[in-house]
Amino acid sequence: SSSSTSSRSSRWRRLAEAAGKQCLRAHALGIERAATVEELASRIKGSPSSLALVAAEGAPPVAGVLLQEKRVREEKEDRKLKIELVFLVVGPEGDFTPRELEVLFEAGAKPVGLGSNRLRVETAAEALLVAAGMILG
């Protein structure tokens, strides 16, 4: 129901705010409604200063992709290429369909692997967040 969705969103916003305060973040973590794959692809494509990472089975390790992307952007020294927004995309239980992955990759998202073990959605999201935070700062 819409009321449970609303209360869930409210709870996530409160948790994000509390976590931000606890770790002394300068910027609040934004919590938005779930987007369709097409909406997400459109946002990725429309933001040249963003980096989109999609957890995908069999993809190259996330750390290697992040380091390479950071190095390439730093070498070009172009302000437009500075990473200002990172999309971390984790599929639903059962993973994305091949068509959904195709849409995301065509928009510019990069496939990244999280190792050989199958992870729960929330664990995969945390793993991506930690890797991005450690490498991109």
PyMOL commands that set and color helices and strands:
alter all, ss='L'
color gray80, all
select helices_A, chain A and resi 2-22+37-45+62-76+79-81+98-106+121-136
alter helices_A, ss='H'
color red, helices_A
select strands_A, chain A and resi 50-55+85-89+110-112
alter strands_A, ss='S'
color yellow, strands_A
deselect
rebuild
show_as cartoon
